[in-house]
Amino acid sequence: MDNEVIEFDIGLGGGGGRDGDDDFVDIEHPVDDEEMVDSPLMSSATGSASGIVVFGGGGSGEIYLPEGDLLDLEPYDGMEFESEEAAKAFYNSYARRVGFSTRVSSSRRSRRDGAIIQRQFVCAKEGFRNLNEKRTKDREIKRPRTITRVGCKASLSVKMQDSGKWVVSGFVKEHNHELVPPDQVHCLRSHRQISGPAKTLIDTLQAAGMGPRRIMSALIKEYGGISKVGFTEVDCRNYMRNNRQRSLDGDIQMLLDYLRQMQADNQNFFYAVQGDEDQSMGNVIWADPKARMNYSYFGDTVTFDTTYRSNRYRLPFAPFTGVNHHGQPVLFGCAFLINESEASFVWLFKTWLMAMSGRHPVSITTDHDAVIQSAIMQVFPQTRHRFCKWHIFKKCQEKLSHVFLKHPTFEADFHKCVNLTESIDEFESCWLSLVDRYDLRDHEWLQTVYSARRQWVPVYLRDTFFAEMSITQRSDSMNSYFDGYVNASTNLSQFFKLYEKALESRNEKEVKADFETMNTAPVLKTPSPMEKQASELYTKKIFMRFQEELVGTLTFTASKGDDDGEIITYQVAKFGEDHKAYYVKLNVLEMMATCSCQMFEFSGLLCRHVLAVFRVTNVLTLPSHYILKRWTRNAKSSVMLEERSSDVYTNYLESHTVRYNTLRHEAFKFVDGAKSSETYDIALDALKEATKKVAHATKNDGKTMVNGHVRGNVASGAGRIHYASGDHEGSSGQHLSEDDMDKKIRELTNELQCANRKCEVYRANLLSVLKDIEDHKLQLSIKVQNIKIGMKDGL
């Protein structure tokens, strides 16, 4: 009779059958007490096909069942099988036809050699769950599992004969629960199995970067329905995860070998491994010397990018990055995420901070993740934590895909609400209007991100430095240092070459930007001394951004508002748009200005609103405290050059401006105070007297004032000036005439002023030399880098 071939692609566990050459144990011999085994009949979806057995002998790896009525065969006492695995497979096949799931319940072992000589297979709903009070007493169960056992008695018992065959010694057919219909039987645990062809297809699609959901859709289409696929999306996800873990096991050793070699080549190369390198290993972190040096220059804001740990990527690595003085992404180190628990992230952040000499950043940006958030609160309590807006926007497209399809205007409205609102009140009002307009007030995910709005909506974050050039720009990805190098199909063996290539490319771009900054003079668009000053201080890209703000002041007007004696408030608005005004508070004496847009606090560059106020108040150059070194061409210089004092002309302009504004500010007090005719007369007399003294001082420029009197022109009967007190004559009995004294004072004053001018020139020359040395060092560095790149290209 012909046989029908039915493949069972399953891994069979729980102790294999005995080989034909083994000595068998007489079942009447004494045996040990029952050894209970509570495990699923079938192995996990990752089981090998090597355990496939054959009814009636043979070793072809297939299961042969007779055709016709025998296919509907029901177990009975005395039924024989070639092996324990054959009995197990038959009972599971019978369970699939009937509509229940099976598992191994108990076994007996031989006392002589420990071999299994008796098995019992039961319905998966057999018995009741063992609620261990000791395990649950002291801890709360967050996600209790569904109760599935209802005390079903259905079972099949088999025992081994002296001949080596296995015979049915007991069969209970009846169940105490409803059976599963045929179209749902594939969901039962013991019948969920991934066939060899399905595994091959999953491997191929996973390598192409597809996730489990899309892979299941492809399988359902390929097999013609979910019931014919034979497993669920959970099984597919577990199989893919196990695939990834097996791949990581080999990758980890490769990673450690690479890091050890890097440290051997350079002792300043840092790496650390959580746990034991040789046994149970957790996360891995490393930072090369350049990354650690970069952090010392640009470590004020950091991004921890976990994009590559998502399912579509085969590499669970996460770089620490920042922004350099050209606005380019710069690397601060990398992590390899093996364990993503809170404790592991705490270890990771602490270890990275140690590698960065313990210096905490001002701000840090990460993905929206509760575990990472908790770890950052513990390690960086004073650091401002921001969620990546790009990730939230991307997630929004997934969670609200139905809204995007139904309402084409939703994306623009969402962007406007998040990015273009100018105040917290405006954002809150706009958000409520948005969720009402699109009926999203009860959307769970949207409520979750709204509750975290203080950590991703720009209007809440403007008071903290994040090194971004614009507050209202459309959301972009987090620095994306490895974009264009690492993709969904990259594995670790490829990663090392791509990692080094990315570092080389980023370094080359920085060298090119340095070269352009040093060797190309920017085009000035105004006669402003401030623009010329900025062009000599900032890198090319940062200057262009500043120039954009400076030129933008030409369309803005600044109107003086409140003045409390120390701080003047200006209302700044674009011409013809007074309804959309910004408010700048200026402290004239300290030359400090703050704007309601908070651009300087957020990006480190002055906004057009503050620059417009500087224009109307005759502030001709940038005060030194508004020039962040991290944005200048000397950002990586070890010599602290005070650019403000290095330029005598700039110093003169600034001091002249401060004196002018201070005098004007004080003079306005007379105007504001002269509200009555009496106070007006007093103020006018005081101003006239002051005018006379100023004119007198101007006429006698270069002479010294003492207690309101000009030396050389005695203004009152102050008497003679003596070299010794208590007598009208000096100790030598001689004294100088008033004319001689005035002449001597003028000479000494002129000498002092001449010496001061020489000191200023010497200091300016010295600082100029130091600056030239730094520029020369930078040019040499650029040449060396170009030579290295050329040599690598040649090789």
HELIX and SHEET records of a PDB file:
HELIX    1   1 ALA A   49  GLY A   51  5                                   3    
HELIX    2   2 GLY A   68  ASP A   72  5                                   5    
HELIX    3   3 GLU A   84  VAL A   98  1                                  15    
HELIX    4   4 GLU A  133  THR A  136  1                                   4    
HELIX    5   5 PRO A  182  CYS A  187  5                                   6    
HELIX    6   6 ARG A  189  HIS A  191  5                                   3    
HELIX    7   7 GLY A  196  ALA A  207  1                                  12    
HELIX    8   8 PRO A  212  TYR A  223  1                                  12    
HELIX    9   9 ILE A  226  VAL A  229  1                                   4    
HELIX   10  10 GLU A  233  ASP A  265  1                                  33    
HELIX   11  11 PRO A  289  PHE A  298  1                                  10    
HELIX   12  12 THR A  307  ARG A  309  5                                   3    
HELIX   13  13 GLU A  342  ALA A  355  1                                  14    
HELIX   14  14 ALA A  370  VAL A  379  1                                  10    
HELIX   15  15 LYS A  389  LYS A  399  1                                  11    
HELIX   16  16 SER A  401  LYS A  406  1                                   6    
HELIX   17  17 PHE A  410  ASN A  419  1                                  10    
HELIX   18  18 ILE A  424  ARG A  437  1                                  14    
HELIX   19  19 GLU A  444  SER A  451  1                                   8    
HELIX   20  20 ARG A  453  GLN A  455  5                                   3    
HELIX   21  21 PRO A  458  TYR A  460  5                                   3    
HELIX   22  22 LEU A  492  ASN A  519  1                                  28    
HELIX   23  23 PRO A  529  LEU A  537  1                                   9    
HELIX   24  24 LYS A  540  GLY A  552  1                                  13    
HELIX   25  25 THR A  553  THR A  555  5                                   3    
HELIX   26  26 MET A  599  SER A  603  1                                   5    
HELIX   27  27 ARG A  608  VAL A  616  1                                   9    
HELIX   28  28 SER A  624  TYR A  626  5                                   3    
HELIX   29  29 LYS A  629  TRP A  631  5                                   3    
HELIX   30  30 GLU A  643  SER A  646  1                                   4    
HELIX   31  31 VAL A  648  GLY A  673  1                                  26    
HELIX   32  32 SER A  677  LYS A  699  1                                  23    
HELIX   33  33 GLU A  738  GLY A  794  1                                  57    
SHEET    1   A 2 ASN A   3  ILE A   6  0                                        
SHEET    2   A 2 ILE A  63  PRO A  66 -1                                        
SHEET    1   B 6 GLU A  35  PRO A  40  0                                        
SHEET    2   B 6 THR A 102  ARG A 109 -1                                        
SHEET    3   B 6 ILE A 116  CYS A 123 -1                                        
SHEET    4   B 6 SER A 155  MET A 160 -1                                        
SHEET    5   B 6 TRP A 166  VAL A 172 -1                                        
SHEET    6   B 6 GLU A  80  PHE A  81 -1                                        
SHEET    1   C 7 PHE A 270  GLY A 275  0                                        
SHEET    2   C 7 MET A 281  ALA A 287 -1                                        
SHEET    3   C 7 PRO A 329  PHE A 336 -1                                        
SHEET    4   C 7 PHE A 317  VAL A 323 -1                                        
SHEET    5   C 7 THR A 301  PHE A 304 -1                                        
SHEET    6   C 7 SER A 363  THR A 366  1                                        
SHEET    7   C 7 ARG A 384  PHE A 387  1                                        
SHEET    1   D 4 PHE A 556  ASP A 563  0                                        
SHEET    2   D 4 ILE A 567  LYS A 574 -1                                        
SHEET    3   D 4 TYR A 582  ASN A 587 -1                                        
SHEET    4   D 4 MET A 592  CYS A 595 -1                                        
SHEET    1   E 2 MET A 705  VAL A 706  0                                        
SHEET    2   E 2 HIS A 709  VAL A 710 -1                                        
END                                                                             
